[in-house]
Amino acid sequence: MASHRQCLVGIASCAIRAVARPRLQPQTAFVPRFLVPAMASNQQQQPIVLQQIRRASQAKGVKRKVKHKAFRVYDKSKLERFSLCDAMRYLRAVEVGRPPASVSYDLAVKLQTNKSGAVLRDRIRLPFPCSSDFRIAVICKEDSKTASEARADGAVAVGEETLFAAIKAGTINFNRLLCHVDSVPALTQARLGSVLGPRGLMPSIKTKTVTNDVRTQMRDLAGTANYRERTGVVRMAIGQLNFSPHMVGENIKAFMARLKQDMKEMERQTPKMVDEVVLSSTNGPGFSLNGSFASTDESVTPAHLSTVM
């Protein structure tokens, strides 16, 4: 028979022994975590619904969105193409009643090229310029010989600090801007990129608007048009509404020849190919050109499209 002390020791050992908590069944997984701490420590599983969704997606093999390296090219086998005279005929019909000087023909050349490659950027002098309004400003030392030569050649604004102040004030009465090499630090310090950049007037070496010979560059810049590739397309005004088909055709030939020359020079760096040539107007649709000149309607001759509407 156990003594009184042995009975007390047995009762004490039973009191301090850890009581095993009952484990929850899977159907009680919806119980909040703060009410059932044992579930949070023993069951680190996601809800059944999320598990089922994941298994279903893995079974179906969900496809990720494919990122193309090159710009998308569409099938043009069924696309209707037009000759130059036919396209001009339809565009002139759309622009009836508008002042010819306010409407221009625009050419869009779509290219087959990569998205991350080099872009085409150059300047061309068309056989028949679309605009004769060329106002050139020159950034140079105000009391230098370059400034006096620029004023003599017809520059509308010359200088550094005075020209920078006028630009910041919004007084931009020029559409071409040149910068002398010695004035590049002053231009950088003025921080005019946010003002001149969106207008396409920021001088840079790539556009040949930062030069050491301002007089020669002014003569080369007058009568020229700039073009630049954006998202695989090169757009440029190719003529006014009162241009004849011969004038528009000569401008297109000169522009396409220059464009192909630029593509050949960067062929090793970024291969490019002409995919489509589209002619449009300021308020009219675009017509894909087939490379021919004459109209399909024998009753319509280029002479009919050479007069002012």
C-alpha positions, 0 to 999 in steps of 0.5 A, spaced: 500 500 500 502 506 497 504 511 502 501 518 503 507 522 500 507 517 494 500 519 492 501 526 492 507 525 488 503 521 483 498 527 483 503 532 482 506 529 476 499 528 472 498 535 473 504 538 470 503 533 464 502 537 457 495 535 455 494 533 448 490 538 444 485 534 439 487 535 432 482 539 427 479 535 421 479 538 414 472 540 414 474 545 420 479 549 415 474 555 415 475 556 422 479 563 424 486 562 425 485 566 432 480 562 434 484 555 433 491 556 434 493 549 433 490 549 426 495 555 424 501 551 427 499 544 425 496 546 418 500 550 413 496 549 407 492 553 402 485 553 402 482 548 398 479 552 393 486 555 391 489 548 391 483 546 386 485 552 381 492 551 381 491 544 379 486 546 374 491 551 371 497 546 371 493 541 368 490 546 362 497 549 361 496 556 361 500 560 355 504 566 357 503 572 352 508 571 347 513 578 346 515 579 339 522 582 337 520 585 331 514 589 329 508 585 326 507 584 319 500 583 316 498 579 310 497 583 304 495 578 299 488 580 299 489 588 300 487 593 294 493 597 292 492 603 288 497 607 283 499 614 284 494 617 280 488 613 283 490 615 290 491 622 288 484 622 285 481 619 291 484 624 296 483 630 292 475 628 292 476 628 299 479 634 300 474 638 296 473 645 298 479 646 303 484 651 301 490 647 297 495 650 301 493 648 308 492 640 305 498 636 304 500 629 301 503 625 307 507 618 305 508 613 310 513 607 309 512 601 313 518 597 315 520 590 317 524 591 322 526 589 330 523 593 335 530 594 339 534 596 333 537 602 330 532 607 327 532 611 321 533 618 322 536 623 316 534 629 312 533 630 305 532 636 300 526 634 296 526 636 288 519 640 290 519 642 297 513 642 301 514 648 305 518 655 303 518 657 310 524 656 313 526 660 320 533 659 322 536 661 329 543 660 331 546 659 338 553 662 339 557 667 342 553 674 341 559 678 339 563 673 335 564 672 328 559 666 327 554 671 330 555 676 325 555 671 319 549 668 321 545 675 321 548 676 314 545 669 312 538 671 314 538 668 321 532 670 325 535 669 332 542 669 334 545 669 341 546 665 347 543 668 354 538 672 350 536 666 346 535 662 352 531 667 355 526 668 349 525 660 349 523 659 356 518 665 355 515 661 350 517 666 344 519 661 339 519 664 332 523 659 328 523 652 326 530 650 325 535 651 330 543 650 330 548 650 335 555 652 335 560 647 338 563 652 343 556 654 345 554 646 347 556 647 354 551 653 355 546 650 352 546 644 356 547 648 362 540 652 360 536 645 360 532 647 355 530 639 353 523 639 355 521 645 351 525 644 345 525 636 345 517 635 343 518 640 338 524 637 334 528 643 335 533 640 340 540 641 337 544 634 337 550 631 333 546 626 330 541 631 326 547 635 324 545 641 328 551 642 332 556 644 327 563 648 327 561 651 320 554 655 321 554 658 315 555 652 311 550 648 315 545 654 314 545 653 307 544 646 307 539 646 312 534 651 308 529 647 304 530 640 307 525 636 311 527 631 317 524 624 317 525 619 323 523 612 324 517 611 329 515 604 331 517 601 325 514 607 320 517 613 317 512 619 315 514 625 312 510 630 308 511 629 300 507 634 297 501 639 297 494 638 294 496 643 288 502 639 286 501 635 280 502 627 280 509 628 276 511 633 282 509 628 287 512 622 284 519 625 283 518 627 291 517 619 292 522 617 288 527 621 291 525 620 298 525 612 297 532 612 294 534 616 300 531 611 305 533 605 301 540 608 302 540 609 309 537 602 310 543 599 306 548 603 311 545 600 317 544 593 314 549 590 318 547 593 325 539 592 324 536 589 317 530 593 315 526 592 309 520 596 306 513 592 307 508 597 305 508 605 302 501 608 304 499 615 301 494 619 305 492 627 306 491 631 312 484 629 312 483 623 308 484 616 308 491 612 306 491 608 300 497 603 299 501 604 293 503 599 288 508 602 285 505 604 278 503 611 276 498 612 271 490 611 272 486 605 271 481 609 268 483 612 261 479 618 261 483 621 267 490 623 265 495 626 270 493 633 266 486 633 270 490 632 277 495 638 275 490 644 276 488 647 282 481 645 285 
